[in-house]
Amino acid sequence: QVQLVESGGGLVQAGGSLRLSCTLFGAILAIDEGAWYRQAPGKEREWVANIDTNEGTYYSKSVKGRFVISRVNTRNTIYLQMSRLKPDDTAVYYCATSGFWGQGTQVTVSS
């Protein structure tokens, strides 16, 4: 069956870095586009970044300059490299691609 799985979340201190991975299992074709979203407790889910089929990348104002989204099509994986993390980045991060959503991975940033 087709499953989208996120990994790489964890607890880090402010200023630290994490790399999130999003892998699509059970698909014949490789991923060629995708996006990351996040949802903090009590808040609506918000868009964070996306990458298109031409390798173009786009970021929300709150993460621009700190986060980098990339993809490796042959591995069916999309990454989110996060640096200079802030406590406000604390949220469950979700990947979306090819019409699928993962269950999310928790990122907690302490001060």
N, C-alpha and C positions, 0 to 999 in steps of 0.2 A: 504494500500500500504506500501511497505518497505521504511523506511526513516532512515537515519543516522544523528543524531543530536549532535552537539558539544555545550558545555556550559562551563561557568566558567571563560571566559576571562574578562579583565578589565584593568584599569589603576592602576599601582602600582609604588612605588619608588624603586630605585636600592637597592638590598639587601633583598627585600621583597619576598613573596611567593604567589603562586596561584595554585589551583588544577583544571585542566581541566577534563571534563567528556565527554565521547563519548558513546551514547546509540543507539542501533539498535532497531527500532520499526517495528512491523509487521512481524517479523520472528518467525518461530516455534522453531528452535533450538537456543541455547545460543551461544554467541561469545566464541571462544576458542583461537583466535589469533588476532593480530591487530598491527597497527603502527600509529605513529604521524609524520606529516610533517609540515613544516612551510615555509612561503614565505614573505619576506620583500619587501617593495616597490622598484621596479626596479631590483629585483633580481630573480633568478630562484628558484623554489621550491626545498627545501632540506629535506632529511630524517633526523629525529631527534632521534627516538627510535622505537623499536618494541618488541613485546612479542610473543613467540611461544607457541605451544600446550603443551610443557613440562615445562612451566613457566619460560623458559629461557628468559633473557632480554638482549638487545643490545642497545648501545647508540653511537651517533656521538661524536667525540672527543670534540667538543665545549660545550657539555652539560653533559658529563660524570662526575659523582660525585656531580652534582647539581640537576638533574632530575631523577625521578623514575617512571617507567611505571608499571602498574598493571592491573589486570582484575578481574571481578566478573562474571563468566559465567552465573549464574542463573539470573542475573540482566541485561544481555546483555550489559554490560558496561565496557569500558576500560578507565582508568584514567591516567593522567600525572600530577604528583606532581612536581612542579617547585619551587626550593628554590634558594636563593642567586642570584636573577635575576639581569641581567645586561641590560643596554640600547640596546646592540646588540641583545638581545633576542626579541626585538620588531618585531612583525610579525603577520600575520594571521596564525593560527594553524589549521591544518586539520587532521581529523582522517580517517583512511582507514581500513576496515575490511570486510571480506566475499565478496569482489568484489565491495564494495560500498564506496563512498566518501561523506563526509558531506560538508556543505557550508562554514565552517570555523568559528572560533571565534577569535576576535581581542585581542591581548595582547600588551599593551604599557607599557614600563618601562621608567620612567623618572629618571633623575639624580639630 
